[in-house]
Amino acid sequence: MVALLPGLPLWFFLTALLYAMVGFGGGSTYTALLAMSDTQVWRIPMMALLCNITVVAIGSWLAIYRRGFDWRAALPFFITSVPMAFLGGLVPLRDATYLTLLAVSLLLAGLQLLLSQTKPAADNTQHQTAIALGVGAGLGLLSGMVGIGGGIFLAPILFRLRWAKDIASLCSVFILVNSVAGLAGQLAKHGPTVVPDILSVSAPLVVAVAIGGLLGGRVLLERVSHKRMRQGTACLIIFVALRLLWQVY
């Protein structure tokens, strides 16, 4: 059995609600929350990726069918990220190695949230396929290994490159395809016998994020400051990262 933090489904619901509003899945925060609970390390990436898929599937549907998704701009990222996410899921990691990699990833993600811009600059930079292929490969590998979708790292990169007009849409689909590939790799590594276990343990969390993602994808909470949300989430992620590093070392 897995001893989860009290009220964990509520925290997952709130995470999905807030992240879905800006096109993210919340994988970095899910892994942070699971790491703070008594969840076994090998379960964390699969549970986080499953919740990620649930949330961004809604955002991706809205992006593709309602906002006219730019496949031409996104394709170079997907070409390398999807196979690398699958390979990342296959990589065997010791608990200490995984927790260290997770802590460093969370620390970087938290700093990205604190330092990221609120609005992208004008899209006036010519697309460079080589950059997209490299970024996709690196973020895909990290996504599969750690259990995050990679959108929290992709968005600041797109901002700085002035790459896409609708960054939220691109990040939603990017997170979805990488989470699916990463989860496939994780399941291939552990074997099909873990599927009932993961589904059973994750069920209340998946229901919570599904509701949060649906509301977040459709409702804009005007009274909530996105800057404050970003800062609060960043502080939580950084705190968990430092706590993990202290725990491991």
MOKAMO-V182164 format. One record per run of one state. SS is the DSSP state (a for helix, b for strand, c for the rest). FROM is the first residue (numbers start at 1). TO is the last residue. If there is no record, write none. Layout:
SS	FROM	TO
SS	FROM	TO
This chain:
c	1	7
a	8	20
c	21	26
a	27	36
c	37	40
a	41	66
c	67	70
a	71	90
c	91	94
a	95	115
c	116	128
a	129	146
c	147	150
a	151	161
c	162	166
a	167	190
c	191	191
a	192	218
c	219	225
a	226	248
c	249	249
